[in-house]
Amino acid sequence: MSDWLIPYINFNGNCEEAVKFYQSAIGGEAQILHYKDAPANPDFPISEGSQNLVLHAELRKDGHVIRFADNFPGTPFSQGNAISFALELPTAEETRRIFAALSQGGEVVMDLQETFFSPLYAKFTDKFGVHWQLHCKK
């Protein structure tokens, strides 16, 4: 399977916490690269206080990937709401488990429920301000 569209989420200094949260809720393998792990570049100097920020991270599961990073140090950060991530899950059990984990500390817009298009569907914003939709396959 070849990925042609990869979601990429930027954070304002709490990327590592977010990646670990998503991994615990969804599962999969995470890789995290900090600024201190990259070769120094005089064109893009990184302050001592920014060395532990996340330069690039990935969460991979079942051939899918989500990418993450902290906003580049010194550049303005704006948390957007124009994107949501839809997870299509194979079972009601997994849908319930992931909903309980991801929605914890967030704001539920539409609680997990049966709809005309799915046996279980939910829409919510997680504690990091990221918008999600969960859809259980029929």
C-alpha angles and dihedrals in degrees: 000000000000121000114226099165118041120180112229120194124193123206135192101240099311100083097118091053090049094049091050090047093051092046092052091048100041104021126221134113121303129201121190126191117190126204089250089060094059126082113265115261117197089204090060108032116190118210121233090250092056098050093100095051116111114261093182136347136176136198113200128188132160094346094313129110139196118192127208141182141168112251111269108271113264097017122111117263124213120180107221131205101193095097133063131179120229117206115196107201129195101222141032089234093057091043091054092045095050093043091053092049101041097041093050108119092005136098120268113216096177117014120227105283147139115274135179089262102039140028087226127017134163137174122200148141116241126224090271094056095255116141118229139185121194119200125182115211116244 
